[in-house]
Amino acid sequence: IDMWFYIALATSVIFAVSVILNKKILKGVSPSVLTWCTLVLATPIIAVAAIREGIPSLSTLFIIGIIGSVLFYTASKIIQFRAMKIAELSSIYPLVSLGPIFTLLFAFLPPLNEKPGLIAIIGILVTLFGVYVLNVSNAKEGLLKPIKLLFENKASALMILSVVIDSVVIAFDKLAINNTIPQNTTFVLLSENILVIVGLLPILYLRNKNFTQQIFDNKKLFIVLGLLNAISTILAFTAVSGGSVGIVSTILKTQLLFVLLFSFIFFKDRPRLETIIGSIIMITGVVLIKMGL
């Protein structure tokens, strides 16, 4: 049974809860502090899981994998949180569903050389069509207007940039995982987290010397976010190790549907009709991907 498929689906629900809490905490916390503190609180849990699995032997490609992942992940998260800070979730978050297309392209190239089946590719294209529909109310100004709109608005442009950068991360993660012997997903995750934490600390200190105050003022929410981050990233890495990068990436993007749902419940952020229709099309795409496995 394709257990990684269901692990990826469960991960997307946990990711969505994190996004809603991130939106709430960003009122009083800077994007870089949020990225750093969440990882600091998640890492002890990940460390325990990694130690239980044992330390694997590593190759040179492992080093390339984790350094690439860390650089792209950090940039992507800070840009994404900046976009979330200046716009409503329902207007920009659907753009995350573009990620699998870029991931699929990167995974198609060496060193991963992954080539999914025809039905899975159709599923990914259907998911993309759903993204187009999310902005279809602007199509009366021209068929390409929904696509142009993605770049005309600052928050949307930031979100797209974040998505493109983030789509490379999962390919680097897979490269690192493939080069641990025996395969150890949590050790890869732990190595990456430590690098991000150490690398971001001097930047945080230089930009905002009282960043610890932001953390203490929101400590309860940060603890919850740290726990959710640990669970969701361990599950996500498990899914990546078991399945094709392009397909896992698409399934993880179903978090969009849960984000829109939770955003409506908690922020009364009512989605437009095309958002709902686009979301349904995207679910259909994910079902096709599952059928194509």
C-alpha positions in Angstrom: 0.0 0.0 0.0 1.2 3.5 -0.8 1.5 4.6 2.9 3.5 7.6 1.9 0.5 9.0 0.0 -1.6 9.0 3.2 1.3 10.4 5.3 1.6 13.3 2.9 -2.1 14.0 3.1 -2.1 14.0 6.9 1.0 16.3 6.8 -0.9 18.8 4.6 -3.7 19.1 7.3 -1.0 19.8 10.0 0.7 22.3 7.7 -2.6 24.1 7.3 -3.1 24.4 11.0 0.4 25.9 11.3 -0.3 28.4 8.5 -3.4 29.7 10.4 -1.4 30.1 13.6 1.5 31.7 11.7 -0.9 34.3 10.3 -2.1 35.0 13.9 1.4 35.3 15.4 2.7 37.5 12.5 0.7 40.5 14.0 3.4 40.8 16.7 6.4 38.9 15.3 8.8 39.5 12.4 8.9 36.8 9.6 12.6 35.9 10.4 11.9 35.5 14.1 9.0 33.2 13.3 11.1 31.1 11.0 14.0 30.8 13.6 12.0 30.2 16.8 9.7 27.6 15.3 12.8 25.6 14.2 14.5 26.0 17.6 11.4 24.6 19.4 10.9 21.8 16.9 14.5 20.6 16.8 14.8 18.8 20.2 11.8 16.5 19.3 13.4 15.8 15.9 16.8 15.2 17.6 15.3 12.5 19.8 13.7 10.8 16.8 17.0 11.0 14.8 19.1 9.5 17.6 16.7 6.6 18.0 17.2 5.8 14.3 21.0 5.9 14.6 23.7 8.0 12.8 24.0 6.9 9.2 27.1 7.1 7.0 27.1 10.0 4.6 28.4 10.8 1.1 29.4 14.1 -0.5 26.0 14.5 -2.2 24.5 14.5 1.3 26.4 17.7 2.1 25.3 19.3 -1.2 21.7 18.2 -0.5 21.4 19.8 3.0 23.3 23.0 2.2 21.1 23.6 -0.9 17.9 22.8 1.1 18.9 25.1 4.0 19.7 28.1 1.7 16.5 27.8 -0.3 14.2 26.9 2.6 15.3 29.9 4.7 14.8 32.4 1.8 11.5 30.8 0.9 10.0 30.9 4.4 11.0 34.5 5.2 9.6 35.7 1.8 6.4 33.7 2.4 5.8 35.1 5.9 6.4 38.7 4.5 3.6 38.1 1.9 1.3 36.6 4.6 1.9 39.7 6.8 0.6 42.1 4.1 -2.3 40.2 2.5 -5.4 38.1 3.3 -4.7 34.3 3.3 -7.5 33.6 0.8 -6.1 36.0 -1.8 -2.5 34.7 -1.8 -2.3 31.2 -0.3 -3.8 29.4 -3.3 -0.6 30.3 -5.1 1.3 27.6 -3.2 -0.3 25.0 -5.4 2.0 26.1 -8.3 4.9 24.6 -6.4 4.6 21.0 -7.7 5.0 22.1 -11.3 8.4 23.6 -10.5 9.3 20.6 -8.3 8.3 18.2 -11.0 10.6 20.0 -13.5 13.6 19.9 -11.0 13.0 16.3 -10.1 12.9 15.3 -13.8 16.5 16.5 -14.1 19.7 14.8 -12.8 20.5 13.7 -10.2 16.9 12.6 -9.2 15.7 11.7 -12.8 12.1 11.0 -11.6 9.5 10.4 -14.3 5.9 10.0 -13.0 3.2 8.1 -15.0 0.8 9.7 -17.4 -2.3 9.8 -15.1 -0.2 11.4 -12.4 1.1 14.1 -14.8 -2.6 14.7 -15.9 -3.5 15.1 -12.2 -0.7 17.7 -11.8 -2.0 19.6 -14.8 -5.6 19.5 -13.5 -4.3 20.9 -10.2 -2.6 23.7 -12.1 -5.8 24.5 -14.0 -7.5 24.8 -10.6 -4.9 27.6 -9.8 -5.9 29.4 -13.0 -9.6 29.2 -12.0 -8.8 30.8 -8.6 -8.2 34.1 -10.5 -10.8 33.5 -13.3 -13.0 36.5 -12.3 -10.3 38.7 -14.0 -10.4 36.7 -17.2 -12.9 39.1 -18.8 -10.0 41.5 -19.2 -8.2 38.8 -21.3 -7.4 35.1 -20.9 -3.9 35.9 -19.6 -5.2 38.4 -17.0 -5.4 35.8 -14.1 -1.7 34.9 -14.8 -0.6 38.6 -15.0 -2.5 39.4 -11.8 -0.2 37.0 -10.0 2.7 39.4 -10.6 0.9 42.8 -10.5 0.3 42.7 -6.8 3.3 42.9 -4.4 2.0 40.2 -2.0 1.2 37.8 -4.9 4.6 38.4 -6.4 6.3 37.7 -3.1 4.3 34.5 -2.7 5.2 33.3 -6.2 8.8 34.0 -5.5 8.6 32.0 -2.3 6.9 29.1 -4.1 9.5 28.9 -6.9 12.3 28.9 -4.3 10.5 26.4 -2.1 10.0 24.0 -5.0 13.7 23.3 -5.2 13.9 22.5 -1.5 12.2 19.1 -1.7 14.5 18.0 -4.5 17.6 18.8 -2.3 15.9 17.0 0.6 15.5 13.9 -1.5 19.1 14.1 -2.6 20.3 14.3 1.0 18.0 11.4 2.1 19.1 9.2 -0.8 22.7 9.7 0.3 22.4 8.5 4.0 23.3 4.9 4.5 21.0 3.3 5.8 18.3 5.9 4.8 17.5 8.2 7.7 15.0 10.9 7.0 15.0 12.5 10.5 18.8 12.8 10.6 18.6 14.8 7.3 15.9 17.0 8.9 17.9 17.5 12.1 21.1 18.5 10.2 19.1 21.0 8.1 17.4 22.5 11.1 20.7 23.0 13.0 22.2 24.8 10.0 19.2 27.2 9.6 19.2 27.9 13.4 22.9 28.7 13.6 22.9 30.6 10.3 19.9 32.8 11.1 20.9 33.8 14.6 23.5 36.5 13.8 21.1 37.9 11.2 18.3 38.1 13.8 20.6 39.7 16.3 21.9 42.4 13.9 18.4 43.3 12.6 16.6 43.3 15.9 18.5 43.0 19.1 15.4 42.6 21.3 14.0 39.7 19.1 13.8 37.6 22.3 11.1 39.9 23.6 8.9 39.0 20.6 9.4 35.3 21.4 8.5 35.7 25.1 5.4 37.8 24.4 4.1 34.9 22.2 5.7 31.9 24.0 2.5 29.7 24.2 1.8 30.0 20.5 5.4 29.4 19.6 5.5 26.2 21.7 2.4 24.9 19.8 4.0 25.9 16.4 7.3 24.2 17.4 5.4 20.9 18.2 3.4 21.1 14.9 6.5 21.8 12.9 8.3 18.8 14.4 5.4 16.4 13.6 4.7 17.8 10.2 8.3 17.9 9.0 9.1 14.4 10.2 6.0 13.1 8.4 6.8 15.1 5.3 10.3 13.8 5.1 9.0 10.2 5.6 6.6 10.8 2.6 9.5 12.2 0.5 11.7 9.2 1.2 8.9 6.8 0.1 7.4 8.5 -3.0 8.2 10.5 -6.1 9.2 14.1 -5.2 6.9 15.7 -7.8 3.9 13.7 -6.6 4.5 14.1 -2.9 4.9 17.8 -3.4 1.5 18.0 -5.2 -0.2 16.1 -2.3 1.4 18.4 0.3 -0.1 21.4 -1.5 -3.6 20.2 -0.7 -2.9 22.1 2.5 -4.3 25.0 0.5 -7.8 23.6 0.8 -7.5 23.2 4.5 -6.0 26.7 4.9 -9.0 28.2 3.0 -11.3 26.2 5.3 -9.6 27.1 8.5 -9.1 30.8 7.4 -12.9 31.0 6.9 -13.6 29.4 10.3 -11.1 31.4 12.4 -10.7 34.7 10.5 -14.1 34.9 8.8 -12.1 35.2 5.6 -14.8 34.2 3.1 -13.5 32.7 -0.1 -14.8 33.8 -3.5 -16.9 31.4 -5.6 -13.9 30.9 -8.0 -11.7 30.1 -5.0 -14.1 27.3 -4.1 -14.4 26.0 -7.7 -10.7 26.2 -8.2 -10.1 24.2 -5.0 -12.5 21.5 -6.1 -10.6 21.2 -9.4 -7.4 20.9 -7.4 -8.8 18.1 -5.3 -9.8 16.3 -8.5 -6.2 16.6 -9.6 -4.9 15.0 -6.4 -7.4 12.1 -6.8 -6.0 11.6 -10.4 -2.5 11.6 -9.0 -3.5 8.9 -6.5 -5.1 6.8 -9.3 -1.9 7.2 -11.4 0.4 5.7 -8.7 
